[in-house]
Every structure is written in C-alpha cells, then in structure tokens.
Amino acid sequence: MRLVQICFISCNRFARFRQRHRNCELNYAEVNTMIRKLKSGEYRLYSRKKDPKTGKRKNLGTFKSREAAEKHEREVQYFKRH
C-alpha cells in the first residue's frame, strides 16, 4: 500500500494518475478507497483520515455518479491547499 501512496502523491491528480498508469500493476480502485458505492447505487465520499474521537471517517457527501464524487474530492483537495 505504501507504493500506491507514493505513486499517487507523485501524480497529484486522479485523471493524470489514470493516464500515466494504464499499464501499471497498481489498480486505480486501490488508490481511491475513500469513495465507496452504496447499496442504493450512489457513491459516498469519506475523509482520508479517521476522526480520532470516533475512529470513523467523516462523510463528505453522497453523489449520484462516481465522476461527481471524484470531482468533489478534487475540489476538497484544492480547497485544503489554497
């Protein structure tokens, strides 16, 4: 998993990661574990870090498509750094 994190950090963005690593043995789904598909068919975005008090991840929103969840995650990451 450490190799996945290093590879992901070096690429910075999800779209670039997919383009650069099409033939890579790393699976994109392994990197993006914070978006999970619900039984209803929607996708939920969770925070990367666990809350120390509860031991759970924060719910950052529920989206109808995976693309919408990925877009929101990019926005969250941008907002954290600007």
N, C-alpha and C positions, 0 to 999 in steps of 0.2 A: 504494500500500500504506500510505502514511503516513496518508491519510484514514481508512482502515479502522482503523488502530490508535487514532487519536484518537476515532473514533466508538465503538469497543469499550471504551476506557477510560472514556468518559463514561457508558456504560450499566452498567458494573460486572458484570453477571451475564448468563449466556447466555440464560436464559429471558426476561428483560426485553429483551435485545437483539433476540430474535426477535419479541417482541410489538410493540416500538416501530418496527421497521424491516421490517415485512412488505412494504411497497410501495417500500422503499428500493432503489436500484440496487445496493447492496452485497450480496454474496452471503454468507450465514452460513458456508458452507463455506470461503470465503476467509479468514475471521477465525479459524476454528478449525482451523488446519492441523496442529496438533500431535496430533490423533487421526487415525490412518490405518487404513484397512481392509486386513487381511492376506488372502492367498490362501485361508487356511483359513476366512474368513468372520468371524473375530474382529476386534476393534478394539484397537489398541495406542496407549497414551498416552505421548508423549515430552515431555521438558522443553522449555520455551520457548527457553532459552539453550543454546548449544553449549558443550561442555566444552573449555576452552582447550588442554588437553593432547592430546586425541584428535581434536578438531574435529568430534565427533559429539554427538548429543543423547542424554541418558540415557533409558533405558527405565523408565517409571514404572508399568508394569503392562499386562497384557493382559486384555481383558474380552469377554464373550460378546455384549454389545449396546452400541450407541453411547451409549444413555442411561446405562448403568452407567459408561462411560468419562467422560462429561460430569459425572456426579455425583462421581466420584472427583477429577476436575480441580477442581471447586468446593471439595471438601474440602481439597485440597492448597493452593489459593489462600487459603482461610480460615486454615489452619494457619500459612502463611507470615506472616500479618499479625496473629496473636493469640498 
